[in-house]
């Protein structure tokens, strides 16, 4: 297929990439060895180095193993974006477990379904949610609940572009460039981004990243590509696209067709057919 966004790539950005076969815990270990004292996480007014993060990850992995976690076990996470979530996730991976992410805003009914469908046997959650999860536990396969404490946290709304005025003010005051992008859980998680160091178009979600193809197709059967200036469903193909939904063959068949992920999001592209705009999220 024609890929007009290549013309808007910044000089030096490859059209295709070589992908290293390495696990996430291995990637963390390498970063710890290379940058032990560099900042790994910034959370409000605190900074955590790679060495400090790795120590927390190891301690949590050992704690999970002591609780009985074995390779292949499902460990559910129920926390907002915070350092404890990072440490718990990498700790579970390091213990050989499969991590199941859950939205802390889910209702008990939604969580009951998630825990049962994913066959989660361990749950890591917030102290604020602890009593609810203890009450929910008998309806699920969860055997152990680990509670993390939180003071306060900041979070941007999911899938929301920054207001244009905020971007312009930030860039004029700091001299730094904001590059917004777009992705889904199914694209783990990025599909597009405005080019850092290149031309950006405020209000757009940028260009497809290397090795990623995007089409705007009709909303009827998703077969016809829409002409420039007309909206349609955004579909994505690339190495980062999920192979399917766990134990959901029907949903997988609907969402992924011939390797293309049908996002359910409505968007279009500009007159260069390169920059993608998202008009409405499913």
Backbone as CSV, one residue per row, in Angstrom:
resi,resn,N_x,N_y,N_z,CA_x,CA_y,CA_z,C_x,C_y,C_z
1,UNK,0.829,-1.196,0.000,0.000,0.000,0.000,0.869,1.255,0.000
2,UNK,0.345,2.339,-0.530,1.071,3.599,-0.551,1.166,4.165,0.861
3,UNK,2.321,4.737,1.200,2.546,5.243,2.548,3.023,6.688,2.476
4,UNK,2.099,7.630,2.279,2.478,9.029,2.091,3.104,9.676,3.311
5,UNK,2.909,9.090,4.497,3.460,9.697,5.711,4.992,9.622,5.745
6,UNK,5.571,8.732,4.944,7.035,8.665,4.908,7.646,10.016,4.549
7,UNK,6.972,10.792,3.703,7.494,12.095,3.272,7.601,13.065,4.446
8,UNK,6.834,12.839,5.509,6.836,13.733,6.662,7.725,13.230,7.793
9,UNK,8.365,12.067,7.616,9.291,11.570,8.624,10.501,12.508,8.725
10,UNK,10.988,12.709,9.938,12.192,13.506,10.153,13.396,12.748,9.586
11,UNK,14.360,13.462,9.045,15.551,12.847,8.496,16.231,11.969,9.538
12,UNK,16.551,10.755,9.134,17.208,9.822,10.045,16.269,8.794,10.642
13,UNK,14.933,9.010,10.520,13.970,8.043,11.042,13.785,6.919,10.024
14,UNK,14.047,5.703,10.443,13.958,4.561,9.531,12.509,4.203,9.239
15,UNK,12.267,3.702,8.047,10.927,3.254,7.682,10.585,1.933,8.366
16,UNK,11.595,1.130,8.630,11.379,-0.147,9.300,12.456,-0.322,10.358
17,UNK,12.176,-1.112,11.370,13.078,-1.269,12.505,13.449,-2.733,12.715
18,UNK,14.569,-2.956,13.383,14.966,-4.295,13.812,14.496,-4.479,15.252
19,UNK,13.802,-5.567,15.532,13.208,-5.762,16.845,14.010,-6.785,17.653
20,UNK,14.484,-6.332,18.799,15.275,-7.182,19.673,14.361,-8.099,20.476
21,UNK,14.716,-9.372,20.530,13.931,-10.330,21.301,14.434,-10.311,22.742
22,UNK,13.724,-9.563,23.579,14.126,-9.390,24.968,12.873,-9.183,25.802
23,UNK,12.878,-9.719,27.015,11.724,-9.548,27.889,11.787,-8.189,28.582
24,UNK,10.669,-7.750,29.105,10.639,-6.474,29.816,11.532,-6.484,31.062
25,UNK,11.538,-7.552,31.868,12.474,-7.565,33.011,13.932,-7.514,32.567
26,UNK,14.258,-8.180,31.451,15.626,-8.122,30.940,15.981,-6.703,30.504
27,UNK,15.018,-6.011,29.906,15.253,-4.630,29.478,15.503,-3.740,30.700
28,UNK,14.749,-3.972,31.773,14.967,-3.194,33.003,16.346,-3.471,33.580
29,UNK,16.746,-4.732,33.626,18.067,-5.092,34.156,19.170,-4.400,33.366
30,UNK,19.026,-4.360,32.060,20.032,-3.703,31.230,20.097,-2.212,31.550
31,UNK,18.930,-1.578,31.719,18.910,-0.154,32.049,19.532,0.106,33.416
32,UNK,19.284,-0.789,34.361,19.864,-0.649,35.703,21.386,-0.726,35.622
33,UNK,21.896,-1.663,34.824,23.345,-1.812,34.686,23.978,-0.601,33.996
34,UNK,23.259,-0.022,33.047,23.804,1.100,32.284,23.606,2.442,32.987
35,UNK,22.459,2.599,33.661,22.120,3.902,34.255,21.618,3.749,35.691
36,UNK,22.382,3.146,36.580,21.868,2.856,37.928,21.365,4.070,38.694
37,UNK,22.022,5.211,38.514,21.667,6.398,39.297,20.807,7.398,38.515
38,UNK,20.499,7.070,37.272,19.626,7.933,36.484,18.181,7.782,36.953
39,UNK,17.374,8.798,36.704,15.971,8.767,37.137,15.154,7.844,36.246
40,UNK,14.485,6.892,36.865,13.604,5.977,36.145,12.161,6.464,36.181
41,UNK,11.742,7.001,37.335,10.356,7.445,37.510,10.327,8.804,38.188
42,UNK,9.419,9.641,37.742,9.131,10.908,38.422,7.664,10.881,38.811
43,UNK,7.403,11.020,40.087,6.016,10.963,40.566,5.785,12.162,41.488
44,UNK,5.009,13.139,41.002,4.766,14.385,41.707,6.119,15.047,42.015
45,UNK,6.559,15.088,43.273,7.823,15.750,43.592,8.913,14.758,43.995
46,UNK,8.715,13.477,43.702,9.722,12.470,44.062,10.317,11.835,42.800
47,UNK,11.571,11.413,42.912,12.274,10.762,41.824,12.810,9.411,42.306
48,UNK,12.706,8.412,41.445,13.165,7.068,41.776,14.179,6.654,40.723
49,UNK,15.372,6.276,41.161,16.419,5.877,40.223,16.168,4.448,39.731
50,UNK,16.893,4.068,38.686,16.772,2.704,38.170,17.200,1.689,39.224
51,UNK,18.238,2.025,39.959,18.707,1.113,41.001,17.654,0.943,42.087
52,UNK,17.023,2.039,42.497,15.972,1.968,43.517,14.759,1.188,43.003
53,UNK,14.396,1.437,41.748,13.263,0.717,41.158,13.554,-0.772,41.089
54,UNK,14.758,-1.118,40.655,15.128,-2.530,40.537,15.088,-3.223,41.889
55,UNK,15.496,-2.523,42.937,15.444,-3.091,44.281,14.002,-3.383,44.688
56,UNK,13.099,-2.446,44.391,11.679,-2.656,44.718,11.098,-3.809,43.905
57,UNK,11.480,-3.888,42.645,10.997,-4.957,41.772,11.448,-6.315,42.304
58,UNK,12.724,-6.432,42.684,13.244,-7.702,43.199,12.558,-8.109,44.499
59,UNK,12.376,-7.139,45.395,11.729,-7.444,46.670,10.282,-7.895,46.448
60,UNK,9.601,-7.245,45.497,8.210,-7.622,45.256,8.127,-8.972,44.560
61,UNK,9.054,-9.234,43.634,9.062,-10.530,42.956,9.263,-11.656,43.974
62,UNK,10.192,-11.456,44.891,10.435,-12.474,45.925,9.223,-12.649,46.834
63,UNK,8.535,-11.538,47.135,7.332,-11.623,47.970,6.242,-12.430,47.263
64,UNK,6.085,-12.205,45.966,5.084,-12.957,45.212,5.428,-14.445,45.178
65,UNK,6.693,-14.743,44.986,7.117,-16.147,44.967,6.848,-16.801,46.316
66,UNK,7.113,-16.071,47.410,6.834,-16.589,48.757,5.340,-16.839,48.959
67,UNK,4.501,-16.028,48.274,3.051,-16.215,48.374,2.569,-17.404,47.544
68,UNK,3.454,-17.923,46.702,3.067,-19.079,45.900,2.898,-18.817,44.422
69,UNK,3.260,-17.623,43.967,3.151,-17.329,42.534,4.147,-18.185,41.763
70,UNK,3.638,-18.836,40.715,4.465,-19.680,39.861,4.419,-19.154,38.427
71,UNK,5.422,-19.492,37.616,5.415,-19.039,36.221,4.111,-19.402,35.515
72,UNK,3.532,-18.420,34.862,2.269,-18.635,34.163,1.042,-18.244,34.955
73,UNK,1.193,-18.040,36.282,0.056,-17.599,37.089,-0.375,-16.199,36.660
74,UNK,-1.652,-15.886,36.824,-2.196,-14.584,36.448,-2.263,-13.680,37.685
75,UNK,-1.601,-12.541,37.588,-1.595,-11.561,38.675,-2.317,-10.309,38.194
76,UNK,-3.447,-9.994,38.819,-4.245,-8.832,38.422,-3.749,-7.577,39.124
77,UNK,-3.713,-6.476,38.391,-3.350,-5.171,38.935,-4.578,-4.270,38.941
78,UNK,-4.809,-3.596,40.043,-5.942,-2.676,40.157,-5.456,-1.403,40.852
79,UNK,-4.729,-0.586,40.093,-4.147,0.642,40.632,-4.077,1.695,39.535
80,UNK,-4.075,2.978,39.920,-3.825,4.037,38.931,-2.341,4.119,38.618
81,UNK,-1.966,5.031,37.728,-0.556,5.210,37.389,0.200,5.773,38.585
82,UNK,1.087,4.965,39.152,1.835,5.332,40.339,3.042,4.405,40.430
83,UNK,4.098,4.779,41.190,5.295,3.933,41.255,5.023,2.498,41.698
84,UNK,4.069,2.324,42.611,3.764,0.972,43.086,3.293,0.069,41.942
85,UNK,2.578,0.634,40.990,2.103,-0.156,39.852,3.268,-0.622,38.993
86,UNK,4.238,0.257,38.788,5.414,-0.107,37.982,6.198,-1.224,38.659
87,UNK,6.462,-1.056,39.953,7.224,-2.064,40.693,6.485,-3.397,40.738
88,UNK,5.173,-3.339,40.945,4.380,-4.566,41.020,4.346,-5.282,39.672
89,UNK,4.206,-4.522,38.601,4.135,-5.121,37.271,5.444,-5.814,36.906
90,UNK,6.558,-5.097,37.077,7.850,-5.704,36.761,8.177,-6.840,37.733
91,UNK,7.740,-6.699,38.982,7.967,-7.766,39.944,7.231,-9.037,39.559
92,UNK,5.982,-8.886,39.103,5.209,-10.046,38.666,5.844,-10.693,37.438
93,UNK,6.273,-9.854,36.492,6.951,-10.396,35.312,8.224,-11.142,35.702
94,UNK,8.981,-10.559,36.625,10.240,-11.176,37.040,9.984,-12.509,37.746
95,UNK,8.826,-12.640,38.360,8.461,-13.907,39.001,7.912,-14.913,37.995
96,UNK,7.782,-14.476,36.743,7.297,-15.373,35.693,5.798,-15.348,35.492
97,UNK,5.116,-14.406,36.156,3.659,-14.354,36.076,3.192,-13.560,34.857
98,UNK,1.919,-13.716,34.565,1.249,-12.936,33.522,0.502,-11.804,34.202
99,UNK,0.728,-10.581,33.769,0.097,-9.418,34.393,-1.230,-9.101,33.699
100,UNK,-2.279,-8.911,34.495,-3.598,-8.556,33.995,-3.949,-7.166,34.511
101,UNK,-3.963,-6.184,33.623,-4.275,-4.817,34.030,-5.782,-4.599,34.131
102,UNK,-6.208,-3.853,35.147,-7.616,-3.535,35.347,-7.758,-2.059,35.699
103,UNK,-8.850,-1.478,35.277,-9.122,-0.069,35.543,-9.676,0.091,36.959
104,UNK,-9.051,0.915,37.816,-9.561,1.094,39.177,-10.937,1.743,39.231
105,UNK,-11.418,2.248,38.091,-12.754,2.837,38.041,-13.822,1.808,37.690
106,UNK,-13.417,0.571,37.424,-14.394,-0.486,37.103,-15.329,-0.730,38.297
107,UNK,-16.549,-1.132,37.991,-17.499,-1.534,39.028,-17.146,-2.935,39.515
108,UNK,-17.730,-3.344,40.630,-17.479,-4.687,41.140,-17.932,-5.751,40.141
109,UNK,-19.029,-5.501,39.450,-19.527,-6.459,38.467,-18.524,-6.617,37.329
110,UNK,-17.971,-5.498,36.875,-16.971,-5.546,35.801,-15.706,-6.258,36.265
111,UNK,-15.296,-5.985,37.496,-14.090,-6.622,38.020,-14.300,-8.119,38.239
112,UNK,-15.489,-8.493,38.682,-15.786,-9.914,38.858,-15.613,-10.651,37.530
113,UNK,-16.130,-10.047,36.465,-15.982,-10.649,35.138,-14.513,-10.712,34.739
114,UNK,-13.786,-9.605,34.926,-12.377,-9.543,34.532,-11.545,-10.601,35.254
115,UNK,-11.721,-10.701,36.558,-10.933,-11.642,37.351,-11.230,-13.091,36.941
116,UNK,-12.507,-13.381,36.713,-12.883,-14.741,36.328,-12.451,-15.074,34.912
117,UNK,-12.665,-14.147,33.999,-12.312,-14.398,32.603,-10.806,-14.571,32.425
118,UNK,-10.018,-13.791,33.185,-8.558,-13.864,33.062,-7.941,-14.959,33.917
119,UNK,-8.762,-15.583,34.763,-8.293,-16.629,35.671,-7.213,-16.113,36.626
120,UNK,-7.411,-14.883,37.102,-6.437,-14.274,38.019,-6.509,-14.943,39.388
121,UNK,-5.340,-15.312,39.904,-5.303,-15.946,41.224,-4.697,-15.047,42.293
122,UNK,-4.090,-13.922,41.863,-3.518,-12.949,42.796,-3.955,-11.555,42.365
123,UNK,-4.159,-10.676,43.352,-4.594,-9.307,43.066,-3.731,-8.310,43.829
124,UNK,-3.229,-7.300,43.106,-2.489,-6.199,43.712,-3.350,-4.961,43.562
125,UNK,-3.692,-4.306,44.691,-4.625,-3.189,44.607,-4.286,-2.108,45.632
126,UNK,-5.070,-1.051,45.642,-4.899,0.067,46.572,-5.550,-0.226,47.917
127,UNK,-5.032,0.431,48.961,-5.659,0.284,50.269,-7.107,0.782,50.239
128,UNK,-7.379,1.807,49.418,-8.736,2.347,49.331,-9.724,1.336,48.758
129,UNK,-9.210,0.427,47.932,-10.086,-0.561,47.287,-10.064,-1.906,48.007
130,UNK,-9.193,-2.031,49.010,-9.033,-3.299,49.707,-10.313,-3.917,50.244
131,UNK,-11.107,-3.172,51.025,-12.338,-3.767,51.573,-13.295,-4.285,50.507
132,UNK,-13.440,-3.527,49.421,-14.316,-3.973,48.327,-13.799,-5.257,47.697
133,UNK,-12.479,-5.345,47.498,-11.905,-6.515,46.843,-11.959,-7.745,47.741
134,UNK,-11.825,-7.533,49.047,-11.956,-8.662,49.983,-13.371,-9.227,49.918
135,UNK,-14.357,-8.326,49.814,-15.755,-8.772,49.704,-16.015,-9.468,48.374
136,UNK,-15.312,-9.043,47.330,-15.517,-9.612,45.988,-14.772,-10.929,45.805
137,UNK,-13.733,-11.151,46.570,-12.836,-12.295,46.416,-13.539,-13.655,46.332
138,UNK,-14.561,-13.960,47.158,-15.195,-15.279,47.078,-15.859,-15.577,45.730
139,UNK,-16.163,-14.554,44.956,-16.815,-14.755,43.656,-15.819,-14.930,42.519
140,UNK,-14.534,-14.957,42.866,-13.478,-15.003,41.853,-12.467,-16.093,42.202
141,UNK,-11.521,-16.387,41.284,-10.479,-17.373,41.576,-9.313,-16.808,42.386
142,UNK,-9.406,-15.546,42.799,-8.310,-14.896,43.519,-8.089,-15.550,44.881
143,UNK,-6.826,-15.907,45.134,-6.460,-16.560,46.395,-5.792,-15.597,47.375
144,UNK,-5.041,-14.627,46.842,-4.322,-13.694,47.695,-4.504,-12.264,47.179
145,UNK,-4.653,-11.323,48.115,-4.753,-9.904,47.779,-3.613,-9.159,48.461
146,UNK,-2.858,-8.419,47.679,-1.772,-7.591,48.207,-2.195,-6.136,48.078
147,UNK,-2.108,-5.399,49.181,-2.585,-4.009,49.203,-1.410,-3.042,49.193
148,UNK,-1.479,-2.051,48.296,-0.476,-0.986,48.227,-1.088,0.299,48.750
149,UNK,-0.284,1.118,49.398,-0.767,2.378,49.957,-0.495,3.532,48.999
150,UNK,-1.322,4.550,49.074,-1.163,5.714,48.202,-1.453,6.982,49.001
151,UNK,-0.725,8.046,48.682,-1.008,9.343,49.304,-1.855,10.191,48.371
152,UNK,-1.305,10.428,47.197,-2.009,11.260,46.221,-1.383,10.972,44.872
153,UNK,-2.102,11.270,43.798,-1.527,11.086,42.477,-2.192,12.028,41.491
154,UNK,-1.508,12.268,40.389,-2.020,13.111,39.316,-2.180,12.262,38.070
155,UNK,-3.192,12.577,37.250,-3.432,11.753,36.071,-4.123,12.574,34.993
156,UNK,-3.701,12.407,33.739,-4.401,13.021,32.616,-5.536,12.103,32.186
157,UNK,-6.648,12.660,31.716,-7.725,11.809,31.208,-7.234,10.936,30.075
158,UNK,-7.765,9.727,29.992,-7.356,8.801,28.939,-7.823,9.302,27.577
159,UNK,-6.944,9.096,26.569,-7.300,9.405,25.184,-7.818,10.828,25.017
160,UNK,-7.118,11.795,25.557,-7.567,13.172,25.409,-6.407,14.049,24.984
161,UNK,-6.571,14.761,23.870,-5.540,15.666,23.402,-5.506,16.907,24.280
162,UNK,-4.311,17.450,24.474,-4.197,18.688,25.226,-4.808,19.835,24.424
163,UNK,-5.437,20.801,25.096,-5.953,21.971,24.386,-4.832,22.691,23.645
164,UNK,-5.138,23.212,22.469,-4.135,23.886,21.648,-3.488,25.035,22.416
165,UNK,-4.291,25.781,23.198,-3.759,26.925,23.941,-2.702,26.471,24.954
166,UNK,-2.938,25.315,25.579,-1.994,24.794,26.566,-0.679,24.416,25.887
167,UNK,-0.781,23.767,24.721,0.423,23.367,23.991,1.256,24.589,23.621
168,UNK,0.596,25.600,23.033,1.319,26.790,22.590,1.969,27.525,23.758
169,UNK,1.252,27.648,24.868,1.798,28.346,26.034,2.982,27.581,26.609
170,UNK,2.841,26.258,26.705,3.927,25.434,27.246,5.175,25.554,26.381
171,UNK,5.004,25.440,25.069,6.153,25.471,24.174,6.822,26.846,24.147
172,UNK,6.012,27.915,24.253,6.595,29.258,24.235,7.367,29.546,25.519
173,UNK,6.924,28.999,26.642,7.576,29.254,27.922,8.791,28.364,28.155
174,UNK,8.756,27.132,27.619,9.823,26.182,27.918,10.794,25.983,26.768
175,UNK,10.354,26.303,25.551,11.197,26.029,24.397,11.227,24.557,24.029
176,UNK,10.391,23.781,24.673,10.316,22.343,24.404,9.143,22.036,23.480
177,UNK,9.217,20.895,22.849,8.191,20.497,21.888,7.300,19.415,22.469
178,UNK,5.997,19.597,22.350,5.045,18.559,22.744,4.664,17.765,21.501
179,UNK,4.841,16.471,21.563,4.498,15.591,20.445,3.392,14.639,20.885
180,UNK,2.167,14.945,20.495,1.052,14.080,20.873,0.955,12.885,19.928
181,UNK,0.382,11.825,20.426,0.254,10.613,19.630,-1.060,9.919,19.906
182,UNK,-1.168,8.705,19.401,-2.422,7.960,19.507,-2.105,6.468,19.558
183,UNK,-2.874,5.770,20.357,-2.727,4.327,20.435,-3.806,3.731,21.309
184,UNK,-3.799,2.428,21.429,-4.774,1.707,22.231,-4.047,0.607,22.997
185,UNK,-4.736,0.004,23.937,-4.156,-1.157,24.610,-3.786,-2.223,23.583
186,UNK,-4.606,-2.332,22.545,-4.387,-3.354,21.518,-3.162,-3.074,20.649
187,UNK,-2.621,-1.840,20.727,-1.413,-1.529,19.961,-0.215,-1.328,20.876
188,UNK,-0.311,-1.737,22.052,0.744,-1.854,23.081,1.817,-0.772,23.144
189,UNK,1.488,0.481,23.380,0.180,1.093,23.166,0.187,2.139,22.068
190,UNK,1.281,2.282,21.293,1.363,3.427,20.380,1.182,3.010,18.924
191,UNK,0.555,3.896,18.150,0.393,3.670,16.710,0.852,4.879,15.908
192,UNK,0.657,6.081,16.462,1.074,7.299,15.774,1.715,8.263,16.754
193,UNK,2.500,9.192,16.219,3.036,10.280,17.025,3.446,11.416,16.109
194,UNK,3.333,12.639,16.613,3.880,13.763,15.871,5.393,13.666,15.913
195,UNK,6.088,13.946,14.819,7.536,13.736,14.752,8.327,14.694,15.623
196,UNK,9.076,14.157,16.569,9.922,14.981,17.434,11.045,15.588,16.598
197,UNK,11.191,16.899,16.682,12.221,17.574,15.906,11.793,17.898,14.499
198,UNK,10.583,17.520,14.145,10.078,17.784,12.801,8.827,18.629,12.849
199,UNK,8.114,18.650,11.741,6.877,19.421,11.650,5.762,18.700,12.389
200,UNK,5.114,19.403,13.303,3.960,18.841,13.988,2.721,19.623,13.595
201,UNK,1.588,18.959,13.679,0.321,19.629,13.374,-0.550,19.548,14.608
202,UNK,-0.686,20.687,15.281,-1.471,20.732,16.514,-2.902,20.310,16.223
203,UNK,-3.414,19.430,17.053,-4.763,18.910,16.854,-4.769,17.550,16.204
204,UNK,-3.621,17.179,15.609,-3.523,15.847,15.018,-2.814,14.920,15.988
205,UNK,-2.902,13.615,15.725,-2.177,12.642,16.540,-0.928,12.169,15.814
206,UNK,-0.583,12.853,14.715,0.702,12.619,14.082,0.703,11.589,12.973
207,UNK,1.885,10.975,12.793,2.146,10.029,11.718,2.213,8.604,12.260
208,UNK,1.913,7.614,11.424,2.137,6.233,11.853,3.610,6.020,12.171
209,UNK,3.893,5.307,13.255,5.268,5.015,13.625,5.828,3.966,12.670
210,UNK,7.162,3.764,12.640,7.743,2.803,11.704,7.083,1.428,11.766
211,UNK,6.976,0.806,10.595,6.396,-0.532,10.427,4.903,-0.576,10.716
212,UNK,4.272,0.580,10.804,2.840,0.636,11.126,2.062,1.227,9.958
213,UNK,1.012,0.541,9.548,0.141,1.021,8.481,-1.203,1.419,9.065
214,UNK,-1.767,2.491,8.539,-3.072,2.963,9.001,-3.939,3.302,7.794
215,UNK,-5.187,2.914,7.878,-6.166,3.263,6.853,-7.382,3.898,7.516
216,UNK,-8.072,4.732,6.762,-9.371,5.263,7.175,-10.390,4.605,6.258
217,UNK,-11.267,3.781,6.819,-12.187,2.998,5.994,-13.642,3.346,6.330
218,UNK,-14.534,2.922,5.427,-15.953,3.237,5.606,-16.513,2.549,6.842
219,UNK,-17.612,3.107,7.346,-18.203,2.607,8.585,-19.216,1.488,8.359
220,UNK,-19.442,1.136,7.102,-20.437,0.100,6.799,-19.848,-1.287,6.989
221,UNK,-18.841,-1.617,6.171,-18.219,-2.929,6.313,-16.707,-2.859,6.454
222,UNK,-16.170,-1.634,6.474,-14.744,-1.461,6.704,-13.853,-1.922,5.567
223,UNK,-14.362,-1.951,4.350,-13.591,-2.418,3.212,-13.099,-1.291,2.309
224,UNK,-13.858,-0.227,2.226,-13.540,0.864,1.309,-12.714,1.938,2.016
225,UNK,-11.559,2.306,1.418,-10.762,3.403,1.961,-11.438,4.727,1.656
226,UNK,-11.496,5.600,2.670,-12.169,6.881,2.502,-11.235,7.896,1.833
227,UNK,-11.777,8.770,1.013,-10.958,9.804,0.375,-10.505,10.845,1.391
228,UNK,-9.490,11.606,1.029,-8.963,12.652,1.906,-10.078,13.630,2.279
229,UNK,-10.130,13.985,3.555,-11.119,14.952,4.012,-12.394,14.326,4.532
230,UNK,-12.554,13.011,4.324,-13.755,12.333,4.817,-13.391,11.422,5.985
231,UNK,-14.313,11.339,6.932,-14.077,10.543,8.133,-14.441,9.087,7.921
232,UNK,-13.847,8.243,8.728,-14.154,6.823,8.711,-13.537,6.163,9.922
233,UNK,-13.576,4.841,9.950,-12.984,4.112,11.074,-11.481,3.968,10.857
234,UNK,-10.723,4.166,11.937,-9.273,4.002,11.888,-8.939,2.525,12.074
235,UNK,-8.195,1.959,11.109,-7.733,0.582,11.266,-6.206,0.574,11.195
236,UNK,-5.592,-0.346,11.927,-4.142,-0.329,12.142,-3.561,-1.716,11.935
237,UNK,-2.402,-1.757,11.277,-1.658,-3.010,11.136,-0.198,-2.738,11.491
238,UNK,0.410,-3.628,12.262,1.809,-3.458,12.636,2.238,-4.527,13.625
239,UNK,3.528,-4.608,13.918,4.029,-5.650,14.830,3.559,-5.484,16.268
240,UNK,3.069,-4.276,16.616,2.625,-4.029,17.983,1.153,-4.365,18.207
241,UNK,0.438,-4.731,17.156,-0.988,-5.036,17.278,-1.172,-6.397,17.940
242,UNK,-2.077,-6.474,18.899,-2.323,-7.717,19.618,-2.775,-8.834,18.686
243,UNK,-2.507,-10.059,19.095,-2.955,-11.210,18.302,-4.399,-11.573,18.604
244,UNK,-4.962,-11.005,19.681,-6.358,-11.299,19.980,-6.692,-11.088,21.442
245,UNK,-7.966,-11.247,21.772,-8.452,-11.103,23.133,-8.520,-12.473,23.804
246,UNK,-8.063,-12.530,25.033,-7.990,-13.796,25.756,-9.369,-14.431,25.935
247,UNK,-9.507,-15.649,25.464,-10.741,-16.436,25.582,-11.948,-15.721,24.965
248,UNK,-11.722,-14.892,23.943,-12.805,-14.178,23.273,-12.649,-14.305,21.757
249,UNK,-12.837,-15.487,21.216,-12.632,-15.682,19.771,-13.580,-14.865,18.904
250,UNK,-14.823,-14.690,19.339,-15.777,-13.930,18.531,-15.395,-12.458,18.481
251,UNK,-15.041,-11.890,19.647,-14.627,-10.486,19.689,-13.341,-10.276,18.897
252,UNK,-12.431,-11.261,18.965,-11.191,-11.172,18.209,-11.465,-11.149,16.715
253,UNK,-12.384,-12.009,16.266,-12.709,-12.076,14.836,-13.323,-10.774,14.338
254,UNK,-14.059,-10.086,15.205,-14.681,-8.815,14.819,-13.639,-7.703,14.753
255,UNK,-12.741,-7.671,15.742,-11.800,-6.561,15.858,-10.582,-6.704,14.953
256,UNK,-10.147,-7.930,14.702,-8.935,-8.144,13.919,-9.270,-8.954,12.680
257,UNK,-9.138,-8.303,11.524,-9.478,-8.932,10.243,-8.307,-8.790,9.279
258,UNK,-7.815,-9.930,8.814,-6.675,-9.946,7.889,-5.489,-9.160,8.443
259,UNK,-5.294,-9.243,9.756,-4.165,-8.570,10.389,-4.414,-7.117,10.733
260,UNK,-5.567,-6.564,10.326,-5.898,-5.168,10.606,-6.737,-5.078,11.872
261,UNK,-6.354,-4.172,12.777,-7.135,-3.914,13.980,-8.166,-2.834,13.689
262,UNK,-9.428,-3.179,13.814,-10.511,-2.208,13.635,-10.770,-1.560,14.993
263,UNK,-10.346,-0.294,15.118,-10.298,0.347,16.428,-11.651,0.788,16.960
264,UNK,-12.595,1.060,16.057,-13.870,1.632,16.483,-13.790,3.133,16.655
265,UNK,-12.591,3.717,16.500,-12.414,5.160,16.597,-12.608,5.807,15.232
266,UNK,-13.189,6.983,15.236,-13.478,7.696,13.995,-12.423,8.770,13.767
267,UNK,-11.898,8.844,12.557,-10.885,9.841,12.261,-10.729,10.047,10.772
268,UNK,-9.700,10.801,10.417,-9.423,11.086,9.020,-7.983,11.528,8.882
269,UNK,-7.578,11.924,7.663,-6.231,12.431,7.483,-6.263,13.751,6.731
270,UNK,-5.110,14.447,6.757,-5.055,15.765,6.136,-4.842,15.659,4.628
271,UNK,-4.659,16.811,3.980,-4.558,16.796,2.531,-3.278,16.134,2.028
272,UNK,-2.322,15.874,2.929,-1.117,15.157,2.520,-1.257,13.655,2.738
273,UNK,-2.402,13.253,3.310,-2.678,11.844,3.628,-1.706,11.296,4.666
274,UNK,-0.987,12.178,5.356,0.034,11.727,6.301,-0.428,11.847,7.739
275,UNK,-0.827,13.043,8.143,-1.198,13.273,9.538,-2.619,12.785,9.811
276,UNK,-2.753,12.070,10.929,-4.031,11.479,11.300,-4.746,12.362,12.318
277,UNK,-6.046,12.517,12.160,-6.867,13.254,13.102,-7.933,12.307,13.655
278,UNK,-8.141,12.365,14.962,-9.162,11.523,15.596,-10.320,12.411,15.995
279,UNK,-11.509,12.076,15.467,-12.684,12.898,15.731,-13.500,12.367,16.893
280,UNK,-13.513,11.044,17.061,-14.376,10.476,18.109,-13.821,9.111,18.492
281,UNK,-13.780,8.860,19.809,-13.313,7.585,20.313,-14.498,6.707,20.675
282,UNK,-14.317,5.398,20.487,-15.420,4.492,20.832,-15.583,4.409,22.339
